[in-house]
């Protein structure tokens, strides 16, 4: 069961990478026998990783290109960011499938649909870079992306069939300073950076030389974006403050404040109205301040400027205001795109559509980077994963020369959001069949069982409940990483 997101959710903001100063890109074919058809999957997220899991690896010559060598289980990232779960619980390594599958930790920068080639840039630290491991990371990553931005020698790959599953980036609405000074929550590295920052704020505020005003500023936690990601992170942070922080930093806990900002009149706009009101009431009772109809105009180091409020100092700012198109998708001009989301249009079999209106039989697009023409599916893991499953079935038939003409059908399994203190909301009111709404402890039980069920590997099926249990007994770990 997945949480469907009708409002856009945050995606990774990655800076536009400078054009590589590389001479000619080298062309590679994969090492698997040429007799098999080459299937290239771009992206190891909810869509791409599902295909990787389910594809017939004996019949296809599969190559995965992704700047990260792991799949991120996004629904549990907010829990990781506050230590309710450990980082290991929310990732699945892509390498699990190698050497059967060839994996390149790289960015795909250009697709030539006529020649059926891809131009890729390694997303690893450059070979010539000297220095310690941390210096290497610091030198090749930026605050917006914890992955090296594309370094070294470009290379080309050929494909027979291509799946585009590159997701989307975070929307910043070009608010100055967001990329430099805010935290995003898209993958496990972001979760780790946020967790470190939270503990930093308390340790800094604990120094005897600080004034109370400085302490309050450091312990002002601001979240911008009242969609499910912003709400769940606020709830998880509230749990942390009212458990371990209250126990270990009692006087500082009283100074800490959580504020959730949104430009819309209500939070959780994608949920049934009554559930949004339930969430707002719960947050108000818990002391989480909700500032709807508020516009952040500029962000600087440790402060932001809000139209309705003026200058707001903060210790941590988490930004989660929706999706912006992936630059790879932006760079494609030969295919039809959705006017608003700028995602690639596909037909009901998920094949991309050329500007001339023909479906390309060898290229499919799924997940947050794509929309079926004439249908509006939310940008969620639920949709990406169902499309991935559908496409893997189709490809497994294609490779056996069997027909697979059944169009993709989305089955809405409802929306869940955690609200803190073992309470949640569950919304299935937009589902076609059973219409249900649930709040409180029952919804929380649904939330936990849904994400436990969805967890992919046996290893994480053991780790996730183990950490839930350990942290319930011993409390969250406040070590700074
Ligand atoms: P992604 O999962 O984003 O994967 C994209 C992949 O492409 C990544 O591996 C990326 O590194 C790679 N990539 C990017 N650019 C390139 C390139 N140029 N070349 C090659 N690879 C590239 N949805 C729900 O349904 N329920 C939830 O509870 C839920 N919770 C969420 C919580 C958080 C914190 C976040 C951020 C999202 C959440 N979502 C949830 C939304 C869900 O995660 C996305 O809709 C889903 O990840 C989309 O899947 P995707 O495969 O299209 O993209």
Boltz pocket constraint, residues with backbone or C-beta under 6 A from the ligand:
constraints:
  - pocket:
      binder: B
      contacts: [[A, 2], [A, 3], [A, 4], [A, 5], [A, 9], [A, 10], [A, 11], [A, 42], [A, 43], [A, 44], [A, 45], [A, 46], [A, 47], [A, 48], [A, 65], [A, 66], [A, 67], [A, 68], [A, 70], [A, 72], [A, 74], [A, 75], [A, 76], [A, 77], [A, 78], [A, 106], [A, 107], [A, 108], [A, 109], [A, 165], [A, 166], [A, 167], [A, 168], [A, 185], [A, 186], [A, 187], [A, 229], [A, 326], [A, 328], [A, 366], [A, 367], [A, 368], [A, 369], [A, 379], [A, 380], [A, 381], [A, 382], [A, 383], [A, 384], [A, 416]]
      max_distance: 6.0
